[in-house]
Amino acid sequence: MDSWVSLNAVAQSIITEQKGSVFGYYVYSPDSFAYQQRYAMIYAFHAAHAQAFEYVKKPTTYVVASPPPAGQPFMSQELVD
């Protein structure tokens, strides 16, 4: 799920959809720092010369979120009783 191949595919789909327009993006991962996801997005957007702004809200803003790890109910967005 968080491989460079899948993260690059996410970045490429955003780049294609934006067609050179300015956009913001946020990267979230349950590991709290999201280094792998963050660096993959930075690399892909920089290589494509995309007008991407990390952690900046723009009229078009993407949230790139990794799912919580299996068996960790307290790291999920779901409410637990």
N, C-alpha and C positions, 0 to 999 in steps of 0.2 A: 504494500500500500504506500509506504513512504520511500520507495526506491527512487533513484535519480531518473529512471526511465518514466515512471508514472508522474513524478513531479514536473519533469520537463514537458510531458504531454499536457498537464494542466496549464502550465505557463504558455505553451504554444497555442492552446485553444483560446486563452485570454488575449494573446497578441493578435491572433486572427480575427477575433470578435471586435477588438478595438480599432483595427485598421488605422493605426497611427494616432489615435486620439489619446488625450491625457486621461489617466485613471489612477486611483489609489488602491492600495491593497493592504490587508492585514493577514498575518500568518499566525495560526493558533495550533498548538500541539499540547497534549497532556503532559509532555516532559517539561513544560513551563518555559523553556527557552527557545524551542523549535529551531535549533541551529541548522539541522540538515534541511528542513523545509525552507527556511529563510534563505540560506545560501543558494539553494537550487533556484529559487525565484529571482534572487539578485543576479545570479549568473545568466539565466535565460533572458531576463528583461534587458540587462546590459548588452548582451551579445546581439540582441535584436534591435538595439537602439530604441526601445520602447519608452514612451513618456510615462513611466511608472513611478509612483511615489509611495514608498513603504511607510505604513502606519500614518497615512495622511488621508483624511476623508475628502473625497472629490465627488462631483456629481455622479460619476460611476465609480463605485468602490466594491472590490471583491474581498470576500473572506475565504481564505484558503485554510480549511480546518481538517486536522487529522482526527480520525475516530479514537475514542478512548480504548485502552488495551482491554482485551477480554478478561473477564473475571474481576474487574475493578469497578464495581457499581458506584463508588463515590467519586469517580473521575468522569462520570457520564453526565449529560445534560438532563437525563431522566430523573424524576423524583423517586426516592427510595423511602418506603414506609419503615 
